[in-house]
Amino acid sequence: MITVNIEKSGHVVIVVVKGRLDASTSPELEKKLAEAGGAAKTPLVLDFQALEYISSAGLRVLISLCQSKQKAVICSMPELVAEVFDISGLSSMFERYDDRASAIKALA
Protein backbone atom coordinates (compact mmCIF):
# COMPACT_ATOMS: atom_id res chain seq x y z
CA MET A 1 0.00 0.00 0.00
CA ILE A 2 1.14 3.53 -0.75
CA THR A 3 -0.02 7.00 0.12
CA VAL A 4 1.10 9.96 -1.99
CA ASN A 5 0.27 13.43 -0.68
CA ILE A 6 0.95 16.67 -2.52
CA GLU A 7 1.91 19.82 -0.60
CA LYS A 8 3.17 23.24 -1.68
CA SER A 9 5.89 25.46 -0.29
CA GLY A 10 6.21 28.63 -2.34
CA HIS A 11 7.04 27.64 -5.91
CA VAL A 12 8.03 24.10 -4.92
CA VAL A 13 5.70 21.09 -4.85
CA ILE A 14 6.42 18.47 -2.20
CA VAL A 15 5.45 14.89 -2.94
CA VAL A 16 5.25 12.91 0.30
CA VAL A 17 5.46 9.16 -0.31
CA LYS A 18 4.49 6.71 2.44
CA GLY A 19 4.50 2.92 2.34
CA ARG A 20 5.77 0.46 -0.23
CA LEU A 21 6.61 1.49 -3.78
CA ASP A 22 6.37 -1.61 -5.95
CA ALA A 23 4.74 -2.89 -9.13
CA SER A 24 1.22 -2.57 -7.74
CA THR A 25 1.68 0.94 -6.31
CA SER A 26 4.06 2.61 -8.77
CA PRO A 27 1.23 3.67 -11.15
CA GLU A 28 -0.24 5.76 -8.30
CA LEU A 29 3.06 7.59 -7.80
CA GLU A 30 3.46 8.08 -11.54
CA LYS A 31 -0.02 9.62 -11.74
CA LYS A 32 0.60 11.93 -8.77
CA LEU A 33 3.97 13.06 -10.15
CA ALA A 34 2.33 13.99 -13.45
CA GLU A 35 -0.32 15.98 -11.60
CA ALA A 36 2.20 17.65 -9.30
CA GLY A 37 4.61 18.75 -12.01
CA GLY A 38 2.01 19.94 -14.44
CA ALA A 39 2.81 21.59 -17.73
CA ALA A 40 4.94 24.23 -16.02
CA LYS A 41 7.45 21.64 -14.86
CA THR A 42 7.25 22.83 -11.27
CA PRO A 43 10.29 21.86 -9.14
CA LEU A 44 9.57 18.81 -6.99
CA VAL A 45 10.80 17.65 -3.62
CA LEU A 46 10.23 13.94 -3.13
CA ASP A 47 9.94 13.36 0.62
CA PHE A 48 10.76 9.71 1.26
CA GLN A 49 10.87 9.84 5.06
CA ALA A 50 8.05 7.27 5.34
CA LEU A 51 8.99 5.19 2.28
CA GLU A 52 9.45 1.64 3.59
CA TYR A 53 10.43 -0.19 0.41
CA ILE A 54 11.16 0.45 -3.26
CA SER A 55 11.26 -2.17 -6.01
CA SER A 56 12.55 -1.98 -9.56
CA ALA A 57 9.08 -0.82 -10.67
CA GLY A 58 9.38 2.15 -8.31
CA LEU A 59 12.86 2.88 -9.59
CA ARG A 60 11.52 2.93 -13.16
CA VAL A 61 9.03 5.67 -12.20
CA LEU A 62 11.89 7.76 -10.81
CA ILE A 63 14.08 7.13 -13.86
CA SER A 64 11.20 8.28 -16.04
CA LEU A 65 10.87 11.42 -13.92
CA CYS A 66 14.57 12.10 -14.34
CA GLN A 67 14.37 11.59 -18.10
CA SER A 68 11.51 14.09 -18.29
CA LYS A 69 14.03 16.81 -17.36
CA GLN A 70 11.76 18.02 -14.56
CA LYS A 71 13.78 19.38 -11.65
CA ALA A 72 13.35 17.00 -8.71
CA VAL A 73 15.32 16.35 -5.55
CA ILE A 74 14.84 13.77 -2.80
CA CYS A 75 14.86 14.32 0.94
CA SER A 76 14.68 12.27 4.11
CA MET A 77 15.56 8.98 2.46
CA PRO A 78 15.63 5.98 4.82
CA GLU A 79 18.84 3.98 4.89
CA LEU A 80 17.34 0.85 3.30
CA VAL A 81 15.94 2.87 0.39
CA ALA A 82 19.26 4.71 0.04
CA GLU A 83 21.02 1.35 -0.29
CA VAL A 84 18.74 0.40 -3.20
CA PHE A 85 19.49 3.75 -4.86
CA ASP A 86 23.23 3.23 -4.42
CA ILE A 87 23.20 -0.35 -5.72
CA SER A 88 21.05 0.55 -8.73
CA GLY A 89 23.16 3.58 -9.67
CA LEU A 90 20.21 5.94 -9.24
CA SER A 91 22.07 7.97 -6.62
CA SER A 92 23.90 9.87 -9.32
CA MET A 93 20.64 10.93 -10.97
CA PHE A 94 19.10 12.79 -8.01
CA GLU A 95 20.36 15.31 -5.50
CA ARG A 96 19.59 14.07 -1.98
CA TYR A 97 19.07 16.11 1.16
CA ASP A 98 18.76 15.11 4.79
CA ASP A 99 15.59 17.09 5.41
CA ARG A 100 12.77 18.86 3.63
CA ALA A 101 13.93 22.37 4.50
CA SER A 102 17.33 21.78 2.87
CA ALA A 103 15.72 20.35 -0.25
CA ILE A 104 13.33 23.29 -0.62
CA LYS A 105 16.18 25.76 -0.09
CA ALA A 106 18.21 24.02 -2.84
CA LEU A 107 15.37 24.59 -5.31
CA ALA A 108 14.89 28.27 -4.40
C-alpha positions in Angstrom: 0.0 0.0 0.0 1.1 3.5 -0.7 0.0 7.0 0.1 1.1 10.0 -2.0 0.3 13.4 -0.7 0.9 16.7 -2.5 1.9 19.8 -0.6 3.2 23.2 -1.7 5.9 25.5 -0.3 6.2 28.6 -2.3 7.0 27.6 -5.9 8.0 24.1 -4.9 5.7 21.1 -4.8 6.4 18.5 -2.2 5.4 14.9 -2.9 5.2 12.9 0.3 5.5 9.2 -0.3 4.5 6.7 2.4 4.5 2.9 2.3 5.8 0.5 -0.2 6.6 1.5 -3.8 6.4 -1.6 -5.9 4.7 -2.9 -9.1 1.2 -2.6 -7.7 1.7 0.9 -6.3 4.1 2.6 -8.8 1.2 3.7 -11.1 -0.2 5.8 -8.3 3.1 7.6 -7.8 3.5 8.1 -11.5 0.0 9.6 -11.7 0.6 11.9 -8.8 4.0 13.1 -10.1 2.3 14.0 -13.4 -0.3 16.0 -11.6 2.2 17.7 -9.3 4.6 18.8 -12.0 2.0 19.9 -14.4 2.8 21.6 -17.7 4.9 24.2 -16.0 7.5 21.6 -14.9 7.3 22.8 -11.3 10.3 21.9 -9.1 9.6 18.8 -7.0 10.8 17.6 -3.6 10.2 13.9 -3.1 9.9 13.4 0.6 10.8 9.7 1.3 10.9 9.8 5.1 8.0 7.3 5.3 9.0 5.2 2.3 9.5 1.6 3.6 10.4 -0.2 0.4 11.2 0.5 -3.3 11.3 -2.2 -6.0 12.5 -2.0 -9.6 9.1 -0.8 -10.7 9.4 2.1 -8.3 12.9 2.9 -9.6 11.5 2.9 -13.2 9.0 5.7 -12.2 11.9 7.8 -10.8 14.1 7.1 -13.9 11.2 8.3 -16.0 10.9 11.4 -13.9 14.6 12.1 -14.3 14.4 11.6 -18.1 11.5 14.1 -18.3 14.0 16.8 -17.4 11.8 18.0 -14.6 13.8 19.4 -11.7 13.4 17.0 -8.7 15.3 16.3 -5.5 14.8 13.8 -2.8 14.9 14.3 0.9 14.7 12.3 4.1 15.6 9.0 2.5 15.6 6.0 4.8 18.8 4.0 4.9 17.3 0.9 3.3 15.9 2.9 0.4 19.3 4.7 0.0 21.0 1.4 -0.3 18.7 0.4 -3.2 19.5 3.8 -4.9 23.2 3.2 -4.4 23.2 -0.3 -5.7 21.0 0.6 -8.7 23.2 3.6 -9.7 20.2 5.9 -9.2 22.1 8.0 -6.6 23.9 9.9 -9.3 20.6 10.9 -11.0 19.1 12.8 -8.0 20.4 15.3 -5.5 19.6 14.1 -2.0 19.1 16.1 1.2 18.8 15.1 4.8 15.6 17.1 5.4 12.8 18.9 3.6 13.9 22.4 4.5 17.3 21.8 2.9 15.7 20.3 -0.2 13.3 23.3 -0.6 16.2 25.8 -0.1 18.2 24.0 -2.8 15.4 24.6 -5.3 14.9 28.3 -4.4 
